[in-house]
C-alpha cells in the first residue's frame, strides 16, 4: 500500500491569456503548502485544504487581478481539479465517499464528496457579505465548479448556519478538506479494488 500511496502525486499547468497557473499535489502528504494567487484570503482558504486534508499543495498563480479575481479563482479550481484527477488515478482502494461537518464559532458547514467520475455541484452558502477581504464571496462557487468539472467528483456543500462571511467560507473549505481526506483514504480492506459495482469510476 505504501508504493501506491507514494505515487499519488501530480503536477499540472494551465496557461491562458488570463492566467498562468501551476499546481502540484501530493494526496498523501502532511498538509504542507506553498501558495501564491495574489488574493490573500483565497490563499488562506487553499491553506485549509492542505492543512485539514493532509494534502501537500503548491499553487502558483498569476492572473488578471487588475480586472477582478474571477479568472484566477476559477482557473485555480480547474487546475486543482485536473491535478486531483491525475493523482488519484484509477481510484483502486480508495474509500470514494467522504463527508465532514465543521464548526467555527457561530458558523457550521457540511460537505459531502463522491469520487464518482461524474461532475456535479450542489452548493448552498448564503454568504452574509459580498467581499471577504479582497475575495469576492461569489467566487467560492466558481472555484468549486471548476474543481468538480475537472476532478470528476460529485460535491454537495451546505452552510447550515453562520453570520460572519469569513467564518462561513472557512467552515466550507475546512469541511471540504476533511471530506476529501476521508474519500481519498486507502481502505486496507479493499486494496486494489474499484469501489463501484460497475468495475470502474
Secondary structure, 3 states (H helix, E strand, C coil): CHHHHHCCEEEEEEECCCEEEEEEEECCCCCCEEEECCCHHHHHHHHHHHHHHCCEEEEEEEECCCCCCHHHHHHHHHHHHHHHHHHHCCCECECCEEEEEEEECCEEEEEEEECCCCCEEEEECCCCCCEECCEECCHHHHHHHHHHHHHCCEEEEEEEECCCHHHHHHHHHHHHHHHHHHHHCECHHHCCCECCCCCCC
